[in-house]
Amino acid sequence: MANSNQQPKTLRGCGTALITPFKRDESIDEAALRRLIEFQIDGGIDFLVACGTTGESATMTEDEQERVIEITIETAAGRTPVVTGAGGYNTREVIEKIHRYTKLGADAILSVTPYYNKPTQEGLFQHYRAIAEASSLPVILYNVPGRTGCNLEPATVARLAHWKPIIGIKEASGNISQIGEIASLVDESFKIFAGDDSVVLPVAALGGAGVISVASNLLPKMVSDLCHACIEGRFDEARQMNRQLTPVFKVMFIESNPIPVKASLAMIGMVEEVYRLPLVPMSAANRERLEQVLTESGALTKAVRGAN
């Protein structure tokens, strides 16, 4: 078993899965990325996640991913932890990424399950065990079967929870029963992060440590406040905030993530609305629906106020 790693005490609460801003020529918009990071920190976000799936990392070169991580670490300047995405279907390549990101100064790794090759549960266990043995950074498992085509089952998560430096999981299966089973199989030191904004409240009730959020790109303070109310057990307050935010959470997935959230950030002038193929801009009907929900919920007004 790999050596034990001390868990970052601040790796709890609301983490933003950062989008990656692009210029019109599809190059990385470094100035916009720095603005977005400052917006998150000013909004009270607990940690940042760079080059996750929300960051369109699958369309970025290794050099581009490293540059985004460098900028995130530089801009955060120790004010908040930086978690970096390092996952994929080739275990050796994932380990190489982890070594590079460790040298850059990342605080932890978020590693999505292998996609396309659909490993068995034993294959998933061996994949993450190899990562754990090779990593000197804390590792957060990431289960999102709707994207990857494979599900990291509770029994496998429980096996992996004994391997340091695996400290937790981002659970985006949408299956509350499965998340509850994980919570029953691991001890309280293992951190369960909601992988969907819409389940922050029930996951917190099961003992979750917070959320790795898409919507917080636009509404860092509101989502962070909701998350903290949940994990601190202020459920009456949390339910009220959750009712207000639910339409926003829902519309953020009206098309494939990160299309709606990037369009939302463009509406407040934070970034240019530029995607890399195969992602394309929203349909006119969905864009109208997105703007309507954000306007009626007051989200656009709150986001503009927070950004200025």
Secondary structure, 3 states (H helix, E strand, C coil): CCCCCCCCCCCCEEEEECCCCECCCCCECHHHHHHHHHHHHHCCCCEEEECCHHHCHHHCCHHHHHHHHHHHHHHHCCCCCEEEECCCCCHHHHHHHHHHHHHHCCCEEEEECCCCCCCCHHHHHHHHHHHHHHCCCCEEEEECHHHHCCCCCHHHHHHHCCCCCEEEEEECCCCHHHHHHHHHHCCCCCEEEECCHHHHHHHHHCCCCEEEECHHHCCHHHHHHHHHHHHCCCHHHHHHHHHHHHHHHHHCCCCCCCHHHHHHHHHCCCCCCCCCCCCCCCCHHHHHHHHHHHHHCCHHHHHHHHHC
